Amino acid sequence: MYDLPYYKEADKQVVIDFIHKHPFAFLSGCSEDNKPVATQLPVFIEERGGVHYLTGHIMRNTDHHKAFAKNPQVLAIFTGPSTYVSATWYSNPMQASTWNYMSVHAKGKLKFLDEAGLIDVLKKLSLHFEKDNKSSSTFYDNLTEQYKQPLMKAIVAFEVEVESIDHVFKLSQDRDEASYHNIIKKLTEQGGDGKAIAEIMQERIAKVFPKK
């Protein structure tokens, strides 16, 4: 991961908020025989006693389930929109083009939870993504036992105690002000991820170019 100061966010809460906004994580690890494993899944981040935890659930008897049981070290990667940035948009176009993106890496140790922990995780996740609507048909307490029991046997909940969080918010902060504004203009015209990145860049202008 890049360790360049101008691609870093000074406010740690902004990084945590990014995880909340982009909860569909790429969870990767290494098996007992040193083979990489990975899965993508939604996770919930919360702070307890000054420590951040990621919780979620995965299918049992998969390669990643077996690997994490043997090797609890995991890396969770959270990403947002990303886009190509052409050097032709710079004040000096005679240089390499690049890619703008935002990414957060959380490293820690994973442990699997018992059935009570699984129930707690299922309730927590559904309430979070259903906006605390306990009357939702998908909330754990509202599902039938006939539906829940086979499901509970097929999945296992986990908790990751986060040991470090690193990030890169690469949003053309190293460009001159004229180039920065022109990049916003060009990306806005593209729509899609380009426009999404442009909006983020627009919001950060005061941070990138503080008034003297």
C-alpha positions in Angstrom: 0.0 0.0 0.0 1.2 3.5 -0.8 2.7 5.3 2.2 2.7 8.8 0.7 1.6 11.6 3.1 -0.5 13.5 0.6 -2.7 10.4 0.0 -3.5 10.0 3.7 -6.4 11.3 5.8 -5.5 13.0 9.0 -9.0 12.4 10.6 -9.2 8.8 11.7 -13.0 9.0 12.0 -13.2 9.7 8.2 -11.4 6.4 7.6 -13.8 4.5 9.9 -16.8 6.2 8.2 -15.5 5.0 4.9 -15.6 1.4 6.2 -19.2 2.0 7.3 -20.1 3.4 3.9 -18.4 0.5 2.0 -19.0 -2.6 4.1 -18.7 -5.2 1.4 -15.1 -6.3 2.2 -12.6 -8.5 0.5 -11.4 -10.8 3.3 -8.2 -12.6 2.5 -5.8 -14.9 4.4 -3.5 -17.8 4.0 -4.1 -21.5 4.5 -2.0 -23.9 6.6 0.0 -24.9 3.5 0.6 -21.2 2.5 -2.0 -21.0 -0.2 -4.0 -17.7 -0.5 -7.7 -17.7 0.2 -10.2 -15.0 -0.1 -13.9 -14.2 0.1 -16.1 -11.1 -0.3 -18.8 -10.4 2.2 -20.5 -7.6 4.2 -19.1 -6.9 7.6 -20.0 -4.6 10.4 -17.4 -2.5 12.3 -17.8 -1.4 15.8 -15.6 -0.1 18.6 -15.5 -1.7 22.0 -13.1 -0.6 24.8 -11.0 1.4 22.3 -10.6 -1.6 20.0 -12.3 -2.0 16.6 -13.9 -5.3 15.7 -15.3 -6.6 12.3 -18.1 -9.1 12.5 -19.8 -11.2 9.8 -20.5 -14.8 8.7 -19.3 -17.2 6.1 -20.3 -20.6 4.7 -18.9 -23.6 6.6 -16.6 -26.1 5.0 -15.3 -23.7 2.4 -11.6 -23.2 1.6 -11.6 -19.9 3.5 -13.4 -21.3 6.5 -10.9 -24.1 6.8 -7.9 -21.7 6.2 -9.0 -19.2 8.8 -9.6 -22.0 11.3 -5.9 -22.9 10.9 -4.4 -19.4 10.4 -6.4 -16.5 12.0 -4.4 -13.7 10.4 -6.7 -11.8 8.0 -6.7 -8.7 5.8 -10.0 -7.0 5.1 -10.0 -4.6 2.2 -12.6 -1.9 1.7 -12.9 0.0 -1.6 -15.1 2.7 -3.0 -15.4 4.0 -6.6 -12.3 4.3 -8.7 -11.5 5.8 -12.1 -8.8 6.4 -14.7 -7.3 9.9 -14.8 -5.7 10.9 -18.0 -2.5 13.0 -17.9 -3.9 15.0 -20.8 -6.0 16.7 -18.2 -3.0 18.1 -16.3 -1.4 21.5 -16.8 1.7 19.6 -18.0 0.4 16.6 -19.9 3.8 15.2 -20.7 3.7 12.6 -17.9 2.1 9.3 -17.0 -1.6 8.9 -16.5 -2.9 7.4 -13.3 -5.9 5.9 -11.4 -7.8 7.6 -8.6 -9.3 5.4 -5.8 -10.0 5.0 -2.1 -9.0 1.9 -0.2 -8.8 0.9 3.5 -6.9 -2.2 4.7 -7.7 -3.6 8.2 -5.5 -6.3 9.6 -6.2 -8.5 12.6 -6.9 -11.9 14.0 -10.1 -13.8 13.3 -12.0 -16.1 15.7 -15.1 -18.1 15.0 -18.1 -17.6 17.3 -20.5 -20.1 18.8 -24.2 -20.4 18.0 -25.1 -17.6 20.4 -22.5 -15.4 18.7 -23.9 -16.3 15.3 -27.4 -15.3 16.4 -26.1 -12.0 17.8 -24.2 -11.3 14.5 -27.2 -12.1 12.3 -29.4 -9.8 14.4 -26.8 -7.0 14.4 -26.2 -7.2 10.6 -29.8 -7.3 9.6 -30.7 -4.5 11.9 -27.9 -2.4 10.6 -28.6 -2.9 7.0 -32.4 -2.7 7.5 -32.0 0.7 9.3 -32.9 -0.7 12.7 -36.3 -1.9 11.4 -37.2 -4.7 13.8 -40.5 -5.3 11.9 -38.6 -6.2 8.7 -39.5 -9.7 7.4 -35.7 -10.4 7.2 -34.9 -9.6 10.8 -33.8 -12.8 12.6 -36.6 -12.8 15.2 -39.2 -12.7 12.4 -37.9 -15.6 10.5 -39.4 -19.1 11.0 -37.5 -21.8 12.8 -38.1 -24.1 9.8 -36.1 -21.6 7.7 -33.5 -20.6 10.3 -32.3 -24.0 11.5 -30.8 -25.4 8.2 -29.3 -22.0 7.6 -27.6 -21.8 11.0 -26.0 -25.2 10.4 -24.5 -24.0 7.0 -22.9 -20.8 8.3 -20.5 -19.7 11.0 -20.0 -16.2 12.5 -16.7 -14.6 13.0 -15.1 -11.6 14.7 -11.9 -9.9 13.8 -10.0 -7.9 16.4 -8.5 -5.2 14.3 -4.8 -4.7 15.0 -4.1 -2.0 12.4 -5.9 0.1 9.8 -4.1 1.7 6.9 -5.5 3.5 3.9 -4.9 5.3 0.6 -7.2 8.1 -0.6 -5.6 8.8 -3.9 -7.5 11.7 -5.3 -5.1 13.9 -7.2 -3.9 15.7 -4.1 -0.4 16.0 -5.6 -1.6 18.0 -8.6 -1.6 21.8 -9.0 -4.9 23.5 -8.4 -5.7 24.1 -12.1 -5.1 20.4 -12.9 -7.2 19.4 -9.9 -10.2 21.4 -11.0 -9.9 20.2 -14.6 -9.8 16.6 -13.4 -13.0 17.2 -11.6 -14.6 18.7 -14.7 -13.5 15.8 -16.9 -14.6 13.1 -14.5 -18.0 14.8 -13.9 -18.6 14.6 -17.7 -18.0 10.9 -17.6 -20.7 10.0 -15.1 -20.5 6.7 -13.2 -17.5 6.1 -11.0 -15.8 9.1 -12.6 -18.5 11.4 -11.4 -18.5 9.8 -7.9 -14.8 10.4 -7.6 -15.2 14.0 -8.9 -17.8 14.7 -6.2 -15.5 13.4 -3.5 -12.7 15.6 -4.9 -15.0 18.6 -4.9 -15.8 18.1 -1.2 -12.1 17.9 -0.4 -10.9 21.1 -2.2 -10.6 23.1 1.0 -8.4 20.4 2.5 -6.2 20.1 -0.6 -5.9 23.8 -1.2 -6.4 25.6 2.1 -6.8 29.3 1.8 -3.8 31.3 2.9 
